[in-house]
């Protein structure tokens, strides 16, 4: 009786209880998510067995989802050989794939696994295929639900969000239900269990981890959507980087920087894009009379502390061109991969007494001095490990 009075007075809100078609779609989506999680567990079990016995399917296939990988693992679980793999090919395309990857597949299948490992692998593979078939059946049923005209507008709005596909949008739509029961965005975030915990004591309030007390299915959908969105953003960014690199190369060719770029790329660790960026930032090297001026302008010179006649050097100033420091910082490690260069000998000599970050900064300054010499005298860098100094030769010679 008191619950009815509280509800009438507005102290509590009614629960969201949906029946009929909405409940059916919601349960289908939840069943699909649980099956997908079981499929992931079976794949992890298969990968564990393959890693334990040093079998690498990545040598002939990108993942376990391909027909070739599943076929090879099935033959491995049965204790078969490469000949059994060829005989059991049901399609021409699969047979051609086996012939192309015959060498890698032969290494993958030999020697045969122990009996207990083959049994575990066979059970995991059988469970994987059964759950994959069940998941495909549920997907076909959900595909029919997606065509209903009454929810097309809502699905279109949710699908416009990056990372949310058709099935995720359908599941999210029926998990949330009526949106009008959430007066504000903060309330729907709290209902999903994504709001932070609040700790208050003596007028001091602090926030902790999210509560995780709401709808776990909504959080799972949003987690997967966030990962898919990050992959899409990463793909878009790489495409934009490729486009910008093409434009940079085109502009450098129009400005006739080819000779200068060849000089800089002769230094170990400096690629074409790094060379273009460095030359664009430095410009004409005539404005720097000595390499020390260029190093100081780049912010790689050590700071000087002086009192009366005593002085000592501290950390680098970092008051110059930060773009040059960023490029040189990324060029140090690739330059040390070649062991027969003066830079590597310089690194070995300093590394005996200095920390790695100090040595890295010193190599950055050394590369910048080399750049000054090359641009000023028109030379190219030649690695000569037998001498202590850098040997240079004229390009025109």
C-alpha positions, 0 to 999 in steps of 0.5 A: 500500500505504501508503495502505491502512495509513494508512486502517486506522490511522485517519490518513485518512478515506474519500472520499464516493463516491456512485453511482446515483440520488444522483449523477443528482440531484446532476448535475441540480441542478448543471446547473440552477445552471449554466443559471441562471447562463447565463440571468443572463449573457444578461439582463445582456447584454440590459440592457447593450444597452438601457442603451447605447441608452437603452431603459428596459423599467422604464417598462412592466414590472417585469423581463425575466421578464414576457411583455410585456417579452420580447415587446417586446424581441423586436419591438425586436430584429426592428426592428418598430414598435408596430403589429407589437407589437400584431399579434404578441400571441398572448393576450388578456391580452398584447394588453390589456397592450400597449394599456394601456402603448401610449405607453411601448412606442412610446417604447421601440421608436422609433427602431429600433436599429442592425443590429449591436445588433439582431443582438446582442440577437436572439442574446442573447434566443434564448439566454435563451429556449433556456436558460429552456426547458431549465431548465423541463425540469430543474425538472419532473424535479426536481419528480418527485424531490422526491416520493420518500418516502425523502427527505421528512423530510430535505427538510422539515427543510432547507425549514424554514430561511428562504431554502431552497426545495424545489430548494435543499433537494434539491441541498443534501441530495445535495451533503452526502450522509451527515451522519455523516461530519462529527463536528462542525459545524466540520468541515462548515463547513471542508468547504464552504470557509466557515471563515476562513484562519488565519495564525500567526507567533511565537505570534500567530494572526490570521484572514483571508478564508474559504478557498473550498477546499471544495464550491463548489456548497454555497457557491453554494446557501447564498449564494442562500439567505442573500439569499432569507432577507434578503429574507424578513426585510426583508419581515417587518420592513416588515410589523411596522413597518406594524403598529406605525405603525397602533397608534401612530396609534390610541393617539395618536387615543385620547389626543387628540393630533390638535391637537398633531400638526397643529402639529408636522407644519406644520414642513417635514420632520416627518411624522406618525410623527415628530411623534407620536414627538417629542410622546411624548418631549417631553410637556408643554412647560410643564416647559421654561421656555425653548427653551434648556432643551429643547435642553439636555435633548435633548443638542443644546446645545454643551459649555462649557469654562471656565478662569478668565474664559475659556470656549469651546464645543465639540461637543454634549453628547449627554447628553440624549434620544437618540430626539429627536436621532435623529428630528430628524437624519432630519428635517433633509434633508427640511426642506431640500427646500423652498427657500422656507422660513426653514430653507433660508435658515438652512442657506444662511447657515451653509453658507458658513462651516461644515461640513455636519454642524455645520450639520445639528446647528444646524438640529436645534436650530433645529427644536427651538426652533420646536417649543417655541414652537409647543407653548407658544403653540398656534401653527402654522408658516408658511413666510415666505421674505421675512422673516428671522424665523419668522412664526407664526399662532394656530390658533384665529384 
